[in-house]
Structure formats: structure tokens, C-alpha cells
Amino acid sequence: MLGPNGSLGYRKAVEGRLLRKLDFRMTLLFFIYILNYVDRNSAAAARLRGFEEDLKLEKTQFASILSVFYVGYMLMQIPSNVLLTYVGKPSIYIPCCTLLWGTISFSTGLVTNYYSAIVARFLLGFVEAGFYPGALFLISRWYQRSELSQRMAYFSCGIFIGEAFGSLIASGILDAMDGIFGFAAWRWLFFVEGSLTILVATVALFLLPDFPEAKKITWLTHEEHMLARQRMFEDSDKTSPTPSFGGTLEGCFLAFSDWKVWCMGIALYFALLSVSFSMYFPTLASTLGYDPETTLLLCIPPWLFAAAEALWVCRHSDKKGERCMHVIVPLAIGALGFLLAISTMNVVIRYTSLFLMAQTKAGTIGLFAWVSTATSGTPAKRAVALALVNTLSQSSNIVGAYVWVKEWGPTYRKSFAICTATALVSITICLWMRNTFKQLNRQMDLEDERRRSGSDSPEDSTRSWRYHT
């Protein structure tokens, strides 16, 4: 898009207005993601104040309550994004998912035994499944690949703020609300956090955007709307000149038959298995020897540190146009943290290791962004690919829930050893993928050279799309 006098400055001005409006509305995804993590991690905080005792849980039943969440989560990942692609209305779909999981989270405060807790957690995972891949797909449909990692960082910082904010809320509730109206403090934890989610979901119904292919977007001018569409076409691999939300079955086939999607999913599987400690973070902090409220407050600084690092890493990744090293360095630092935790029970060193462990998630965020920038093809394929990768990776949490066996505490040396090994496996796969993508880029360069040599219009025969490495 050029100005009346062919000026690129005109396009930049329109683009600036578009991005400012878009960033404002997309900020809501950040707040929803905070509550997404707060709600799913409530059980870990509730464990410190009678959750296990009141429900009369035995042996590995608490681990099962944690892991069954991811069974429901995995089952709905791909169907949810296929449905979102077909419906094409994220402004309604995502808030409705949020409203449902807020209601289920609230209801978890009413469970009375192991079986009702299992059902509640399964349903929570089933409904939450629609949010993360749907939000990733929505972001990838508005921002160019050079802008994606930074926006992903802002969005995904909801993980860290959710971990920290959840601990802060839990500390206050568990300390002050025990016995009010006859409910135990851990029940109030679910009531309050579920209510917050319902409130934010209601606001989201009025603010979240639809896809740029929508016929009418009232909060954009006509010029801004047309530029939004043009930007996505310019950043595509040109295999789908007019983005279409039909052909969802074809998108499924393209995603499932792309070996690169599977490899990225496996890399994420091992990366997320290495951060399985996050499900038991309050338990690990409790090994420092403090009371439950102080323990929850001690959980906050490591996650705030991780949030700051994730922002820097992802912004630097966009600036340099490099993905792999920005993924593997945080994973390597996390492995160092695991080794420190294995080596000693010294309070200062163990607490320092929690900071190094928490920042590992900066690498997983970068890896998710890498998946988004490395997926070529139609919007339907990208939607299914993101959901497939997330399904593969989140399956690690089912295994991860059993990595932290109670009998292995308080040192959890075997657990930390498993996390170290899985982080190294993920690093190895990422390095292999980087070399593979470089080879594929060289092949595309050669193909473009051949096209230019046999074409009267060299510019039309050149593809700008390349794999990020």
C-alpha cells in the first residue's frame, strides 16, 4: 500500500495505527492467559492447606488429579482449532471457552472426594484446550513473522505472571479466608479465581478481534483493514493467495503429513517435560523449610525473573531473526539449575536453582514462536499444525505429573535428573532442525535462481518466504 504520491511513509503511518489498535485488543489475551495458568495450577497451591487431607487422597491420587487435566486438554486441542478455523469467530469462541473454564474452576471448590475432583479437572482441561492454540492462531493471522516472537513473548508472559500472581492470590486467600461461611481456605481459592476468570471472559466478548479476513471490522478504517490483509499475503509463502477458512480437512491432511510439524512437536514434548517442575513449584519451594504462606510468596520472584528474561530473549530473537540459539540457551541454563538442585540441600543454592529452572520456560516460548514462523501453507494447515504441536507437547504433562514422586522428596534428585536429560534431548532436536531448515532454505534459493533465469519478470518468480533458523 502506497500513499497518493507513491510514498512508503503513508503505508508506515497506516501500519503504525493498525498495530497500535491491534496490540491494545490483543493485550486481553495476556490477561486471559494469566487466569488460564492460575486456574490450572490452583490444585498445587491448595495442596499446601488441606486439599489432600479433606479429599482423603492416597498415594499417587494427587498426581492423577494433576495429570487428568492434560488428558482432557489433549483430546480437544485439534478439534478445537479445526472448529475455530471453520467458524472464523475468535471474538466469540475464545471468550466462551474462558467463561466455561471459569465456571468449572469455581465448581472445583465444591468437590468432596477423589472422583469428583478427577471429573472437574478433566472437564477443566477439556475446555481450556481451546484457548492456547486458538490464541496462537489468532496472533499468527494478524502479525507478520518478523513481529511474531515479540508478541508471543508479551502474550506468553501470562505463564510467568500467572505463576507469580497465582501464588500471591493463593497466599492471601489461604491466610485470610479459612472458615468463612464454613468453607475451607482451599475451597475459597477456587471460588475467587474462578470468579475472576468469568469476569474477564465477559469483557473479552466485547474486545477480542476476529480474523483479518472478516468482511467488516468496525474498529479499523477501510485502509487499515485492507493493509492488514495485504500484510498477511506479503508474509505468506504465496501458496494460498486468498486466505480461506474452508478446506479444514485439507488443512488437517497437510499438517499431519508434514514431518517438520511432528519434529517440532517432539522437541516441545521434551522441553515441556523438563519444565514439569512447574506443576510442583510450591512443593519444591516448601523444601526450603518455611511456612505455607511464606513458601507461596517465595514462588513469586523466580517467575518474575523468568518473565523479564522471556521478554528480552524473544525481542532479541525478532531483532536478530534467529530462533534456535534463543531456544536452547534458556534450556541449557535450566539444566544447570537442575544440576545445582541435585548437588545440595543448601537453602540459598536451592532457591537460586529455582530461578534458573523458572527461566527455562523462556526457551519453550521461543520454541512455540519458532513453530508458528516455520509453518507454511494455508491458514487451515497452520491452525491444525499449532494444535497438533501443542497436543504432542502437552502430553508430556501427563508423564510429568508422575516425575515428582512424593517418596523422592525432599531432595527430588531423580526428578531433577530426568528434567536434565529431557532438556538435553530437546536441545539436540532443535540443533538438528536448525541445520535442516538451513538446507531447505538453500534449496529454495536454488529454485528461485532457476525461476529467475527462465522468467521475463524476475520479481514475480521469487519467493520471499524462508524458514527461520
Helices and strands as residue ranges (DSSP letters): H 8-40, H 42-46, G 47-49, H 51-54, H 61-87, H 90-108, H 114-128, H 131-140, H 145-176, G 180-182, H 185-207, H 222-234, H 248-256, H 259-274, G 276-280, H 281-286, H 292-298, H 300-320, H 324-343, H 347-358, H 360-373, H 379-394, H 396-400, G 406-408, H 413-453, G 458-461
